[in-house]
Every structure is written in C-alpha cells, then in structure tokens.
Amino acid sequence: MSSSPREKVCVLVPAYNEAARIGTTIAALCARPEIDEIVVVDDGSADGTNEIARAAGATRVVTVQNGGKGAALSAAYAASKDSADIFLLLDADLGASAGEAIKLLPLIQSGQADMTVGLLPPDPAFAETGQSGGRGFVVGLARRGILRRTGQIFAQPLSGQRALRREVLEALGGQFASGFGVEVDLTVRALQAGFRVREVETQFRHHVTGGDWASVRHRAKQFRDVARVVLLLR
C-alpha cells in the first residue's frame, strides 16, 4: 500500500536591511528537512541583505523596490505559488529560532487548520533592558478589530510567523495588505472566507522595538496601518 506523497513546504521571507540577522535565519531554515524551498524578497535593502541571504542558502532571492512587507510578500508568493502546498511566512530577523517554524506545520498537515499563527514568548534578553515593547495599543486595536469582524479573539494578532495552505492564498487572490496591516488583514479575510485559523505555541525570538524615538514612530505607523485595515474590512 503506497503512502501519500509528502506535501511540499515553501518559506516566504520578506527582508529589509536585515544583513545582521538574515544569514542566521536562512541557515536555521536550511537545517530543517521539512522545508523544501526558501524564497527571500529583498525589499530594496541597502546593506547587502540579498547577497547574504543567497550565500546562506536561500533557494531564490528576489530583489524589488522598497514597497513594504505586504508588497514583498505578494512578490514572494508570485515567484513561488506553484512550487508548494504549504507556505510559511516568516520574518527575516528570527535568527537561530527560525527553525521553530516547523511547529506551525502539524495542525495543517493533519487537516485541523488551514492557517496557523506562531505565539512568541516574552523575550528575556529584552526584558532585562527595562524597556517596554510598547505595542499594547496596536495589539489591542488589532484584537478588537478581528473580534468585531469575525467573532474570534487571538492572543497575538500581530504575529507575522504563519503557515497556511496554498488554497488560502489562492482564495485571497495572492495579495497582501500594504504597510503593517498585513497580519490583521490576512486573519480577517481568511476567517471570513471560511478557513480555520489556530494559534500555536513556539519559541521564536525576534527583534523587539524599544522606547526610542524611532521605535515610537514605528509603532505609530503600525497603529495607523492596522486602523486602516480594521476600518476598511467588511
């Protein structure tokens, strides 16, 4: 009796000026036999991110003009949509913890979910600095927006670490929202289309924004983009 062929898994990694971390991220993904292809989209970086990703073992590196995370993900999917059954969407700054991505696969492979979202634990190294991540307002807005639109509540609605079936992306037209509203838009549209979304415990680690002025401006942009998505979604 022959067994069913293993479903192919492709990782999509949008990256912007991540030279300090992209190499370790890609190396960690390359070490996982469950992953068949790694596609990096360099979103107009000026620090050699694309060369480092290629040298680290990325299957394909696509360079585009800077257009933000959503545009980079759309370009990554367009370049790989026929190459896999399951897609992992991962941030470029996960470093050695990127291998945790395989924890997002079992619920999808077993037919219990169509999309999984990685829950990140508190970062102990960041906590020791005494700073605050300061994303409470944005997380709260995202959580309320998803609840209002779908009736479901998520612990970490802004998590960018996800796995989803190709059918989900096909149903959503292979396009991602612009700016920092990507995750909220993806969750809401998937749920409204009838797909099942589940959160999964992981040990991912990534760069956390602190309390400096640049970080405050970053969170202000996040709030703006999430608010835009929440208001526009029907």
Helices and strands as residue ranges (DSSP letters): E 9-15, H 22-30, E 37-43, H 49-56, E 60-64, H 69-80, E 86-89, G 95-104, H 106-109, E 115-119, H 124-127, H 136-150, E 162-165, H 166-171, G 179-181, H 182-192, E 197-201, H 213-232
